[in-house]
Amino acid sequence: MSSIYNFNQISDLLACSGQPVERQLAAIADDGYQVVVNLGLADGKYALADEAASVRRLGLTYYHIPVIFDHPQIDELVDFIGVLNQHIHEKTLVHCAANYRASVFTGLYLFATDQLNEKALQDFIEEVWQPDAVWQQFIEDSMEYINSQSE
């Protein structure tokens, strides 16, 4: 899996990465992954022609939650957390084009499920990239939203 751009194995059941190519999707299936969540855009320059069909042909469950890079939304995060919670016991790969969206959404999921605190969340994301002002605001707003839901 290390050949997938910015691949990060988080646990036995969860990883995030940049966009896998077709042969890497087959390797994901061979490695026991059961779910693929794509946060990239279907028409982006890094997108596969029909990733949904490719993933389903391999017998995996596929979710596409397209996140516009310069306009992430909390409702997309809520959908994402719901998907991960629905498949909590299944080996899941979360990806986007470069693992920027995927690392933030996955980190926020880990924060929401008390697996990362605020400092560890920032460190987790910054292992992959340095969020710009839009993403830093999204992270802060998302943490505030998550904290408000647990009160």
N, C-alpha and C positions, 0 to 999 in steps of 0.2 A: 504493500500500500504506500510505501514511502515514495514511490514514483509519482503519486498524485500530488499536484501542486499544493503546497502548504498543508499537507496532511497532518492532522493532530489526533492521535489516539488518546482519548480522554479516559475511557474505562473499557472493560471487556465488552460493553454493550453500546458505547457511544463514541463517535468520531466526527470531526468536521474537517472540511477541506475546500480547496478550490475545485474548479470544474474537472471531473474525470472525463477522459476520452472513452470511446466505445470499448476498447480492450480492457480498460481499467474497470469499467462497470462489470464485465465478466469476472474479473479478479475479485471484485467486491462480493459478488454472488458466491464465488468459490470459497471465499473466506468466511462465509456464514452470515453475511448481512442479510437482513430480511426487509428493511425499510430504507428508502432513500427520500430525503426531503430536500428539494431544490428551492433556494431562496433567490436565485438569479432570474433574469428575464428570459423568456422563451426566444425572443428575437435578438438577444444580445450577441455581440461578436464572438463570444466564447461558448455560446449555447450549442448543444447538439441539435441536429435537424429535428429529431422526434425522440427526445429523451424518455418521455413517458412510455412510448411503445417499446423502446429498447429495454428499459428497466422491467416492464411487465413481461416481456418475452423471456427474461431471465428468472421469472417467478417471484420477483420482489414487489412489495407494495410501494407505490409512488405517490408523493404529495408535491404539489407545486404551489408555493406561496410567493408570488413575485413581489419583491421588495425593490421599489425604485431607489437607486443608490443615494440620491441626494434628497430623498423624502420618505424615510422610514416612518412607519405608523405603529402606534401601540396596538391597534386592533390586529395588525399582522403578527405582532409578538404574541398576543393572546391566542390567536389561531395556532401559532407554532407551538406554544406551551401545551395546548390541548392535544395536538397531534403527538408530541413526545410523551405526554402522560398516557395517551391511549395505547402507546406501544412501549411502555416502560420496561417490559421484559423481553423485548426483541432487539436484536443488534441493528443499530440505526446509523446511517451516514447522513449528516447534514452538510450541504455544500452550496456554494454560489460560484461566482467567477474566480475569485482569488482568496476566499476564506475570510473576507472582511465582514460582510453581512453575517456569514455563518458563525464566525467566532463571537461576534457581539450577541446574536440571538441565542447561541448555545450557552455562552457565558451568563446571559440573563436568565435562561432556563435554570442553570445550575444555582444561580443566586436565588431564584424564586423557590427552588426546592431545598434551600438551606445547605447546599453543597459547597458554595463559595460565599465568603463575606465580601464586603465592598472592595477592600484592598485586593483580595485574591481575584475578584472579578476583573479589576483594572489590569492586574498583572497577566491574567489569562489572555485578555484581548491584546495587550501590548506585546505578547510573545509573537503575535502575527503582524500587527500594524499599529500605527499611532492614529487613533480616530481624529478626524477633523472636527470643526466646531459643530457641524450638523449632527454628527454621530455622537459626539460627547454630550450634546444636549439631549439627544434621544436616550442615551444610556442613563443620564440623570433623571429624566422624566419617567423612564421605565422603572427605575429602582423606586422612585417615589410612588408610582402606580402600584407596583408589587407590594411595597410596604403598606400601602393603604388598604389593600385587599386582605391582608393578614391581621388587621386590627379588629 
